[in-house]
Amino acid sequence: MKIVQGDEINVIKGVERHRVNASDRVHLLEGEDGTPGNFSLVIARPDNRYSPRHRHNFEQFRYQIEGTADYSRTGKLKAGMIGYFPEGVHYGPQQKGEPGEKLAVLVLQCGGASGAGYISRAAVPAATEELKKLGTFEGGVFRRNPGLPGKKNVDGFQAVWEHINQRPLVYPKARYDVPILMHPDAFEWVPVEGARGVYEKVLGIFTERRTSVTFLKLDGGAAYTLSGKRDIYFVLSGTGTVGGEPYRRLTTLFLERGDIARITADEATEILHLGLPDLAGLPARQDSRPAQAEAAE
Amino acid sequence: MKVVQADKIEGKPASFHRGGSSVYTHLVEGDDASPVDNFSLIIARTPGRFSPRHRHNFEQFRYQLEGIADYGRTGKLKPGMIGYFPEGVHYGPQTQDPGETLKMLVLQCGGASGSGYPGRKAVMAAQEEMKKYGHFKDGVFFRNEGVPGKRNLDSFQAIWEHISGRPMVYPKPRYDVPILMHPDAFDWVPVEGVAGVCEKQMGAFTERQASARFLKLDPGAVLSMTGKRDILFVVSGTGKIKGGAKSDPLRAHTTVYLEPGDKAVLEATHEIEILNMRLPDLAGVRSWSRSEHVEAAE
């Protein structure tokens, strides 16, 4: 079990890499590099950031904390909305925000049902710098220098992935046609059986590996036992204790399989609960494993 | 438990509030006296159909069996695809190539909003009554001049308002758009503790968790199930299903409905693939009563 206080973590200033402009980030949680279930949870504050229409070989949840993220024909995430962005499904382009508009988004990126895994954010800066010797990043696209082998223009993140993994990125076949944008305020709270003062609203469960998003609410004084199967709990409002530690807005909890944590609310509390996909029994895809170590020998 | 053999049910002309000349095979229905959780499961054959862009106050799953259903900007359902159409969310317009006959499995049911679902008999009766003061054309109800009420209205909305005696208030959309899914892109996952049985969960939706998954049983595999308002639709293969003392064959398009607590045992003779749709759990959702609105109209 891991508990982090989101308001105590230093903000890492954004540096423009494979997208236009950058996001300041608070890195909340990370998974285990090199595994199909690797993941990253950050609060990103994009600053005039543009991203072309693209797709990934990992899945995402994006919970809009502040401002409106405009994904063009994919739709808009207004504050309080959450979107599920499946593997292999195009989205965007993401437009720059309105001048002066502050955006803040909680972003979970994780290896999904395809087994393609997830490259840790830490690997991206070095790869981007190396790629700058081979071409340029413009408008979120990597443009390879003439005469070099490989596709001339490639999505910026795809170029980074292929550089790290030394093989072409094969996108998973799309399970869903489009990203799924959800309005939590349109869902109703459902009492949790056997837990007085505790309510939930399940927004959706996706793929055969059951990636999920739920909101949890506790009345002041209510208590509840959280059990883990690779679950993230992000406090939106309220105070209390969880696993013996205090919680408040932005407190983030990660429960591994088998972890248990008792939560007691001092005041009314609302929590975003993201269930990572259950990848038990799923082998890593060959094209997800970094080839760098072998290539360097 | 209810088991129906679709190949033994005669298709009937569909209601005329949408354009075209569809034929429906009615497989399973809920209880008209319980509108909140009422539902209808049909196989629709549509040789020619147009439906304008519209939305409903109930939810749907549409599983495409034959042909391509073109829902315009919503997308297309090709054979083997399944779509979840949430309450209050626009979709369509639906068009199809002349001469092409589509075949799809359609589940319509009361959803999380509690708005319920009017039964087929009520819809057919309402249509006849409404002919006295308007007409249906291309999925729209056109009210006669001088008759109070909105002049042109989505035909199903007009029928619902006629039955309920009040204006329809669409549920606030929980999702921006319908969710179209490609089952062939999902991988089979072994069901823990059950030899020879795999599943692929497509998705579960809303706080009441309407869901769809596919099940696959190898020859000889056995799966015990306890119902929670489950529909099992055999996509392919053969086997049998036992519920209590009763045993029924399973073959393509055999349809089973399991009420909460119903116990059934499925056994595959040849590899069998089944679409399992679970109706939303509406326990505790406030009952919508037709009688409340009859009183309001008096």
Contacts between the chains, C-beta under 8 A, distances in Angstrom:
chain1	res1	chain2	res2	distance
A	75	B	176	5.2
A	75	B	177	7.7
A	113	B	186	7.4
A	113	B	187	6.5
A	172	B	185	7.5
A	173	B	182	7.0
A	173	B	184	7.7
A	173	B	185	4.1
A	174	B	182	6.5
A	174	B	185	6.2
A	175	B	181	6.4
A	175	B	182	5.9
A	175	B	185	4.6
A	175	B	186	5.6
A	176	B	179	6.2
A	176	B	180	7.0
A	176	B	181	5.8
A	176	B	182	7.5
A	177	B	75	5.1
A	177	B	179	7.7
A	177	B	180	4.2
A	177	B	181	7.7
A	177	B	182	7.7
A	178	B	75	7.6
A	178	B	177	6.4
A	178	B	179	8.0
A	178	B	180	7.6
A	180	B	175	6.2
A	180	B	176	7.7
A	180	B	177	7.9
A	180	B	179	5.9
A	181	B	175	7.0
A	181	B	176	4.2
A	181	B	177	7.6
A	182	B	174	6.4
A	182	B	175	5.8
A	182	B	176	7.6
A	183	B	172	7.0
A	183	B	173	6.4
A	183	B	174	5.9
A	183	B	175	7.5
A	183	B	176	7.7
A	185	B	172	7.8
A	186	B	171	7.5
A	186	B	172	4.1
A	186	B	173	6.2
A	186	B	174	4.6
A	187	B	112	7.4
A	187	B	174	5.6
A	187	B	206	6.8
A	187	B	207	4.9
A	188	B	112	6.5
A	188	B	207	5.7
A	189	B	207	7.6
A	190	B	207	5.1
A	190	B	208	7.6
A	190	B	284	7.6
A	191	B	284	7.6
A	200	B	207	7.5
A	201	B	207	4.4
A	202	B	204	7.1
A	202	B	206	7.5
A	202	B	207	5.4
A	202	B	209	5.9
A	203	B	174	7.5
A	203	B	206	7.9
A	203	B	207	7.6
A	204	B	203	6.5
A	204	B	204	6.6
A	204	B	205	5.8
A	205	B	201	7.0
A	205	B	203	6.2
A	205	B	204	3.9
A	205	B	209	7.6
A	205	B	211	7.4
A	206	B	203	5.4
A	207	B	186	6.8
A	207	B	201	7.1
A	207	B	203	7.7
A	208	B	186	4.8
A	208	B	187	5.8
A	208	B	188	7.6
A	208	B	189	5.1
A	208	B	199	7.4
A	208	B	200	4.4
A	208	B	201	5.0
A	209	B	189	7.4
A	210	B	201	6.1
A	281	B	189	7.7
A	281	B	190	7.5
